[in-house]
């Protein structure tokens, strides 16, 4: 399975609560840069899992313009910023198995994304993700390795 873990784009702090923070223009732009890179990496995304937070949903909207419709799309409450990373990884793997997904995109937040990388790839310290940053993990059976991490500045 090719797994892409992406952090949402830059978001404004001008919102009534964290869940309702909207992407800035820079956040939209950098999400498009990452989406263009992702489109070069894979012809089809089988499964997309997105946090319910507004900034993650808006990031998906920007990304979807470049990668097309996935076979399956879900909003998953278990990938909120402070959710349990082990539970999140188990949920993602269960969805991937159920829908026979070979390519999976997850759009979520820090700090859970860093911890999820550590759950997927044995022995790796939780990395930091820039906004609109993405990690590519190659997972086969019980083995997984981090292929690459990018931030939008590297992709510009």
C-alpha positions as CSV (number, residue, x, y, z in Angstrom):
1,X,0.0,0.0,0.0
2,X,1.2,3.5,-0.8
3,X,0.2,5.8,2.0
4,X,0.3,9.5,1.9
5,X,-0.1,11.4,5.1
6,X,-0.8,15.2,4.6
7,X,-1.1,18.0,7.0
8,X,-3.8,20.6,6.2
9,X,-2.8,23.9,4.7
10,X,-2.0,27.1,6.7
11,X,-5.1,28.2,8.6
12,X,-6.3,31.5,10.1
13,X,-6.6,31.8,13.9
14,X,-9.6,34.0,13.5
15,X,-12.4,31.5,14.3
16,X,-14.7,30.8,17.2
17,X,-13.0,27.5,17.9
18,X,-10.1,25.4,16.6
19,X,-12.4,23.1,14.6
20,X,-13.7,26.1,12.5
21,X,-10.4,27.6,11.5
22,X,-10.4,28.3,7.7
23,X,-7.5,28.0,5.2
24,X,-5.7,31.2,4.3
25,X,-4.9,32.1,0.7
26,X,-1.3,30.8,1.4
27,X,-2.9,27.6,2.8
28,X,-4.9,27.1,-0.4
29,X,-1.8,27.8,-2.6
30,X,0.5,25.4,-0.7
31,X,-2.1,22.7,-0.7
32,X,-2.3,22.9,-4.5
33,X,1.5,22.6,-4.7
34,X,1.4,19.4,-2.7
35,X,-1.6,18.2,-4.7
36,X,0.3,18.6,-8.0
37,X,3.2,16.6,-6.5
38,X,0.8,13.9,-5.4
39,X,-0.8,13.8,-8.9
40,X,2.7,13.0,-10.3
41,X,3.2,10.3,-7.7
42,X,0.0,8.3,-8.3
43,X,-2.5,8.0,-11.1
44,X,-5.4,7.1,-8.8
45,X,-6.1,7.4,-5.0
46,X,-8.3,4.6,-3.9
47,X,-9.2,5.9,-0.4
48,X,-9.2,9.4,1.1
49,X,-9.7,9.9,4.8
50,X,-10.1,13.5,6.0
51,X,-10.4,15.0,9.5
52,X,-13.8,16.7,10.1
53,X,-12.1,20.0,11.0
54,X,-12.8,22.8,8.4
55,X,-9.2,23.4,7.4
56,X,-8.7,19.7,6.6
57,X,-11.9,19.6,4.6
58,X,-10.9,22.7,2.7
59,X,-7.5,21.2,2.1
60,X,-9.2,18.2,0.6
61,X,-11.2,20.5,-1.7
62,X,-8.0,22.0,-3.0
63,X,-6.3,18.6,-3.4
64,X,-9.3,17.0,-5.1
65,X,-9.0,19.5,-8.0
66,X,-5.7,17.9,-9.0
67,X,-6.0,14.2,-8.2
68,X,-9.6,13.5,-9.1
69,X,-12.3,11.6,-7.4
70,X,-11.1,8.7,-5.2
71,X,-13.0,5.4,-5.2
72,X,-13.8,6.0,-1.5
73,X,-13.9,9.2,0.6
74,X,-14.5,9.3,4.4
75,X,-14.5,11.9,7.1
76,X,-13.0,10.3,10.2
77,X,-13.3,11.9,13.6
78,X,-10.5,9.7,14.9
79,X,-7.8,11.8,13.1
80,X,-8.4,15.0,15.0
81,X,-5.2,16.8,16.3
82,X,-5.1,15.1,19.7
83,X,-6.7,11.8,18.9
84,X,-5.1,8.5,19.7
85,X,-2.5,7.7,16.9
86,X,-2.6,3.9,17.4
87,X,-6.4,3.9,17.1
88,X,-6.2,6.2,14.1
89,X,-3.7,3.9,12.3
90,X,-5.8,0.8,13.1
91,X,-8.8,2.6,11.7
92,X,-7.0,3.7,8.5
93,X,-5.7,0.1,8.0
94,X,-9.2,-1.3,8.5
95,X,-10.7,1.1,6.0
96,X,-7.9,0.3,3.5
97,X,-8.5,-3.5,3.9
98,X,-12.3,-3.2,3.7
99,X,-12.1,-1.1,0.5
100,X,-9.1,-3.0,-1.0
101,X,-7.2,0.3,-1.3
102,X,-3.7,0.3,-2.7
103,X,-3.2,4.1,-2.5
104,X,-4.5,6.0,0.6
105,X,-4.4,9.7,1.3
106,X,-5.0,10.9,4.9
107,X,-5.5,14.7,5.5
108,X,-5.1,15.5,9.2
109,X,-3.2,17.6,11.8
110,X,-0.2,17.9,14.0
111,X,0.6,16.3,16.4
112,X,-1.3,13.2,15.4
113,X,0.4,12.9,12.0
114,X,3.9,12.7,13.4
115,X,2.8,10.0,15.9
116,X,1.0,8.1,13.1
117,X,4.3,8.0,11.1
118,X,5.9,6.4,14.2
119,X,3.1,3.9,14.4
120,X,3.4,2.9,10.7
121,X,7.2,2.9,10.5
122,X,8.9,1.0,13.4
123,X,11.7,2.9,15.1
124,X,11.2,6.3,13.6
125,X,10.8,9.4,15.8
126,X,7.6,11.4,15.2
127,X,8.5,13.9,12.4
128,X,7.2,17.4,12.2
129,X,5.0,18.3,9.3
130,X,4.9,21.8,7.7
131,X,1.5,23.0,6.8
132,X,0.5,21.3,3.5
133,X,3.5,18.9,4.1
134,X,3.2,15.3,3.1
135,X,4.8,12.0,4.0
136,X,4.9,9.0,1.6
137,X,5.0,5.6,3.3
138,X,5.4,2.3,1.5
139,X,3.7,-0.4,3.5
140,X,3.6,-4.1,2.6
141,X,2.4,-6.6,5.1
142,X,4.0,-5.8,8.5
143,X,6.9,-3.8,6.9
144,X,6.7,-0.1,6.2
145,X,9.2,2.5,5.4
146,X,9.2,6.3,5.0
147,X,9.9,7.0,1.3
148,X,10.0,10.8,1.5
149,X,8.7,13.8,3.3
150,X,8.0,17.1,1.5
151,X,6.9,20.5,2.5
152,X,5.4,22.9,-0.1
153,X,8.5,25.1,-0.2
154,X,10.4,22.2,-1.6
155,X,7.8,21.6,-4.2
156,X,7.5,25.2,-5.4
